Amino acid sequence: MGWRPSLAAIALLAAPAPLLPQDDVARIGSEACPAEPEAFVMPTTGAAFTLPPDPDQAACAEPAPPPPPIRPPAPSLFRMVALPVGDTAPRQKWELARLGEVAEHRGPWDELLSEAARMQSGDTIGMVNQWVNWHVRFRDDAAGDEWASAPETLRRGFGDCEDFAMAKMGLLLALGVSPDDMYLVLLRDQRQAEHAVLVVNRGGRLVVLDNRTDKVLPAEAISDYTPILSFSGQFAWTYGRRLG
């Protein structure tokens, strides 16, 4: 027969642990990260020195660095494979333009955001794509290639293709779409003209928001674009071999 505990032992094991007074809780918490050691004075010479902290104390004094951001899934699209890349020429423009948040500003887009937020079902992405296409006029940059933030483009009412894409990204961010699900994609069309679109990961399927059409098309249905670079958050991709 195996070992069987007595009734007294069972009662002891089942009894709840006593609660500690708040002073004891604070004391135990402070013992987890002990205070810095005091200087030690030699009784004969009077020389003072401090012992180095033990590893546990050093760990308390130096908080762990935050984990690095996770790279979103590679936006392979338009029959091309996306490859991670480091710094690129347009990277600085992207970093500055993506910082503007539409939710921090008031403007004619407030009605759109309110209506989209009230929708129980429907195509919010399509609504944003059409609204920006109708309310922002296309205008090439007068001096060089400048990227405007979403609030700036929506406030002034004009911009080029990158500005259209950033404006749509800003509105979708305000509606709760994750930034990891959106990509600014720089590309060339069949005429080798430079262009830019916003690509959104919707349930694992990449769809394209383009200022050339009000239709939100799946990426696999588009055959006349060749991607060059794409950006999402702190990350960037270039494009190599063809898919398939």
Contacts in CASP RR format, 6 or more apart in sequence:
PFRMAT RR
TARGET T0000
AUTHOR 0000-0000-0000
METHOD contacts of the structure
MODEL  1
MGWRPSLAAIALLAAPAPLLPQDDVARIGSEACPAEPEAFVMPTTGAAFT
LPPDPDQAACAEPAPPPPPIRPPAPSLFRMVALPVGDTAPRQKWELARLG
EVAEHRGPWDELLSEAARMQSGDTIGMVNQWVNWHVRFRDDAAGDEWASA
PETLRRGFGDCEDFAMAKMGLLLALGVSPDDMYLVLLRDQRQAEHAVLVV
NRGGRLVVLDNRTDKVLPAEAISDYTPILSFSGQFAWTYGRRLG
5 13 0 8 1.000
20 28 0 8 1.000
32 60 0 8 1.000
33 57 0 8 1.000
33 60 0 8 1.000
33 61 0 8 1.000
34 56 0 8 1.000
34 57 0 8 1.000
34 60 0 8 1.000
36 53 0 8 1.000
36 57 0 8 1.000
36 61 0 8 1.000
37 50 0 8 1.000
37 51 0 8 1.000
37 53 0 8 1.000
37 57 0 8 1.000
38 50 0 8 1.000
39 48 0 8 1.000
39 49 0 8 1.000
39 50 0 8 1.000
40 48 0 8 1.000
40 49 0 8 1.000
40 50 0 8 1.000
40 51 0 8 1.000
41 47 0 8 1.000
41 48 0 8 1.000
42 48 0 8 1.000
42 49 0 8 1.000
53 61 0 8 1.000
69 233 0 8 1.000
69 234 0 8 1.000
69 235 0 8 1.000
70 180 0 8 1.000
71 84 0 8 1.000
71 235 0 8 1.000
72 180 0 8 1.000
72 181 0 8 1.000
72 183 0 8 1.000
72 201 0 8 1.000
72 232 0 8 1.000
72 233 0 8 1.000
72 235 0 8 1.000
73 201 0 8 1.000
74 81 0 8 1.000
74 82 0 8 1.000
74 83 0 8 1.000
74 84 0 8 1.000
74 237 0 8 1.000
75 82 0 8 1.000
75 183 0 8 1.000
75 185 0 8 1.000
75 199 0 8 1.000
75 201 0 8 1.000
75 206 0 8 1.000
75 230 0 8 1.000
75 232 0 8 1.000
75 237 0 8 1.000
76 82 0 8 1.000
76 243 0 8 1.000
77 185 0 8 1.000
77 199 0 8 1.000
77 206 0 8 1.000
77 208 0 8 1.000
77 219 0 8 1.000
77 220 0 8 1.000
77 227 0 8 1.000
78 187 0 8 1.000
78 219 0 8 1.000
78 222 0 8 1.000
78 223 0 8 1.000
78 225 0 8 1.000
78 226 0 8 1.000
78 227 0 8 1.000
79 223 0 8 1.000
79 242 0 8 1.000
79 243 0 8 1.000
79 244 0 8 1.000
80 226 0 8 1.000
80 227 0 8 1.000
80 239 0 8 1.000
80 240 0 8 1.000
80 241 0 8 1.000
80 242 0 8 1.000
80 243 0 8 1.000
81 239 0 8 1.000
81 240 0 8 1.000
81 241 0 8 1.000
81 242 0 8 1.000
81 243 0 8 1.000
82 227 0 8 1.000
82 230 0 8 1.000
82 237 0 8 1.000
82 238 0 8 1.000
82 239 0 8 1.000
83 237 0 8 1.000
83 238 0 8 1.000
83 239 0 8 1.000
83 240 0 8 1.000
84 235 0 8 1.000
84 236 0 8 1.000
84 237 0 8 1.000
85 229 0 8 1.000
85 236 0 8 1.000
85 237 0 8 1.000
85 238 0 8 1.000
86 236 0 8 1.000
88 229 0 8 1.000
88 236 0 8 1.000
88 238 0 8 1.000
90 147 0 8 1.000
90 186 0 8 1.000
90 229 0 8 1.000
90 231 0 8 1.000
91 231 0 8 1.000
91 236 0 8 1.000
93 145 0 8 1.000
93 146 0 8 1.000
93 147 0 8 1.000
94 147 0 8 1.000
94 184 0 8 1.000
94 231 0 8 1.000
94 236 0 8 1.000
96 147 0 8 1.000
96 149 0 8 1.000
97 147 0 8 1.000
97 148 0 8 1.000
97 149 0 8 1.000
97 150 0 8 1.000
97 162 0 8 1.000
97 166 0 8 1.000
98 149 0 8 1.000
98 166 0 8 1.000
98 169 0 8 1.000
98 184 0 8 1.000
98 231 0 8 1.000
98 233 0 8 1.000
99 149 0 8 1.000
100 149 0 8 1.000
100 150 0 8 1.000
100 151 0 8 1.000
100 152 0 8 1.000
100 170 0 8 1.000
101 150 0 8 1.000
101 151 0 8 1.000
101 170 0 8 1.000
101 173 0 8 1.000
101 174 0 8 1.000
102 109 0 8 1.000
102 113 0 8 1.000
102 150 0 8 1.000
102 151 0 8 1.000
102 154 0 8 1.000
102 170 0 8 1.000
102 171 0 8 1.000
102 173 0 8 1.000
102 174 0 8 1.000
103 113 0 8 1.000
103 173 0 8 1.000
103 174 0 8 1.000
104 151 0 8 1.000
105 151 0 8 1.000
105 155 0 8 1.000
107 154 0 8 1.000
107 155 0 8 1.000
108 135 0 8 1.000
108 154 0 8 1.000
109 131 0 8 1.000
109 135 0 8 1.000
109 154 0 8 1.000
109 171 0 8 1.000
112 127 0 8 1.000
112 128 0 8 1.000
112 131 0 8 1.000
112 171 0 8 1.000
113 171 0 8 1.000
113 174 0 8 1.000
113 175 0 8 1.000
115 127 0 8 1.000
116 124 0 8 1.000
116 127 0 8 1.000
116 128 0 8 1.000
116 175 0 8 1.000
117 175 0 8 1.000
123 216 0 8 1.000
124 172 0 8 1.000
124 175 0 8 1.000
125 172 0 8 1.000
125 177 0 8 1.000
125 200 0 8 1.000
125 202 0 8 1.000
125 207 0 8 1.000
125 209 0 8 1.000
125 216 0 8 1.000
126 209 0 8 1.000
126 214 0 8 1.000
126 216 0 8 1.000
128 168 0 8 1.000
128 171 0 8 1.000
128 172 0 8 1.000
128 175 0 8 1.000
128 209 0 8 1.000
129 168 0 8 1.000
129 209 0 8 1.000
129 210 0 8 1.000
129 214 0 8 1.000
129 216 0 8 1.000
130 214 0 8 1.000
131 171 0 8 1.000
132 154 0 8 1.000
132 164 0 8 1.000
132 167 0 8 1.000
132 168 0 8 1.000
132 171 0 8 1.000
132 211 0 8 1.000
133 164 0 8 1.000
133 211 0 8 1.000
133 214 0 8 1.000
134 214 0 8 1.000
135 154 0 8 1.000
135 157 0 8 1.000
136 153 0 8 1.000
136 154 0 8 1.000
136 157 0 8 1.000
136 158 0 8 1.000
136 159 0 8 1.000
136 163 0 8 1.000
136 164 0 8 1.000
136 167 0 8 1.000
136 211 0 8 1.000
137 157 0 8 1.000
137 158 0 8 1.000
137 159 0 8 1.000
138 158 0 8 1.000
138 159 0 8 1.000
138 160 0 8 1.000
138 161 0 8 1.000
138 164 0 8 1.000
138 211 0 8 1.000
139 158 0 8 1.000
139 159 0 8 1.000
139 160 0 8 1.000
140 160 0 8 1.000
141 159 0 8 1.000
141 160 0 8 1.000
145 160 0 8 1.000
145 162 0 8 1.000
147 162 0 8 1.000
147 163 0 8 1.000
147 166 0 8 1.000
148 156 0 8 1.000
148 159 0 8 1.000
148 163 0 8 1.000
148 166 0 8 1.000
149 166 0 8 1.000
150 166 0 8 1.000
150 167 0 8 1.000
150 168 0 8 1.000
150 169 0 8 1.000
150 170 0 8 1.000
150 171 0 8 1.000
150 173 0 8 1.000
153 159 0 8 1.000
153 163 0 8 1.000
153 164 0 8 1.000
153 166 0 8 1.000
153 167 0 8 1.000
154 167 0 8 1.000
154 171 0 8 1.000
160 196 0 8 1.000
161 195 0 8 1.000
161 196 0 8 1.000
161 197 0 8 1.000
161 211 0 8 1.000
162 184 0 8 1.000
162 186 0 8 1.000
162 196 0 8 1.000
164 196 0 8 1.000
164 198 0 8 1.000
164 211 0 8 1.000
165 184 0 8 1.000
165 185 0 8 1.000
165 196 0 8 1.000
165 197 0 8 1.000
165 198 0 8 1.000
165 209 0 8 1.000
165 211 0 8 1.000
166 184 0 8 1.000
166 198 0 8 1.000
168 198 0 8 1.000
168 209 0 8 1.000
169 179 0 8 1.000
169 182 0 8 1.000
169 184 0 8 1.000
169 198 0 8 1.000
172 182 0 8 1.000
172 200 0 8 1.000
173 179 0 8 1.000
173 182 0 8 1.000
177 200 0 8 1.000
179 232 0 8 1.000
179 233 0 8 1.000
180 201 0 8 1.000
180 232 0 8 1.000
180 233 0 8 1.000
181 200 0 8 1.000
181 201 0 8 1.000
181 202 0 8 1.000
182 198 0 8 1.000
182 199 0 8 1.000
182 200 0 8 1.000
182 201 0 8 1.000
182 232 0 8 1.000
183 198 0 8 1.000
183 199 0 8 1.000
183 200 0 8 1.000
183 201 0 8 1.000
183 230 0 8 1.000
183 231 0 8 1.000
183 232 0 8 1.000
184 196 0 8 1.000
184 198 0 8 1.000
184 199 0 8 1.000
184 230 0 8 1.000
184 231 0 8 1.000
184 232 0 8 1.000
185 196 0 8 1.000
185 197 0 8 1.000
185 198 0 8 1.000
185 199 0 8 1.000
185 227 0 8 1.000
185 229 0 8 1.000
185 230 0 8 1.000
186 194 0 8 1.000
186 195 0 8 1.000
186 196 0 8 1.000
186 227 0 8 1.000
186 228 0 8 1.000
186 229 0 8 1.000
186 230 0 8 1.000
187 194 0 8 1.000
187 195 0 8 1.000
187 196 0 8 1.000
187 197 0 8 1.000
187 225 0 8 1.000
187 226 0 8 1.000
187 227 0 8 1.000
187 228 0 8 1.000
188 194 0 8 1.000
188 195 0 8 1.000
188 225 0 8 1.000
188 226 0 8 1.000
188 228 0 8 1.000
189 195 0 8 1.000
189 224 0 8 1.000
189 225 0 8 1.000
189 226 0 8 1.000
190 224 0 8 1.000
195 212 0 8 1.000
195 225 0 8 1.000
197 208 0 8 1.000
197 209 0 8 1.000
197 210 0 8 1.000
197 211 0 8 1.000
197 225 0 8 1.000
198 208 0 8 1.000
198 209 0 8 1.000
199 206 0 8 1.000
199 207 0 8 1.000
199 208 0 8 1.000
199 209 0 8 1.000
199 219 0 8 1.000
199 230 0 8 1.000
200 206 0 8 1.000
200 207 0 8 1.000
200 209 0 8 1.000
205 218 0 8 1.000
205 219 0 8 1.000
206 218 0 8 1.000
206 219 0 8 1.000
207 216 0 8 1.000
207 217 0 8 1.000
207 218 0 8 1.000
207 219 0 8 1.000
208 216 0 8 1.000
208 217 0 8 1.000
208 218 0 8 1.000
208 219 0 8 1.000
208 222 0 8 1.000
209 216 0 8 1.000
210 217 0 8 1.000
226 239 0 8 1.000
227 239 0 8 1.000
228 238 0 8 1.000
228 239 0 8 1.000
229 236 0 8 1.000
229 237 0 8 1.000
229 238 0 8 1.000
229 239 0 8 1.000
230 236 0 8 1.000
230 237 0 8 1.000
230 239 0 8 1.000
231 237 0 8 1.000
END
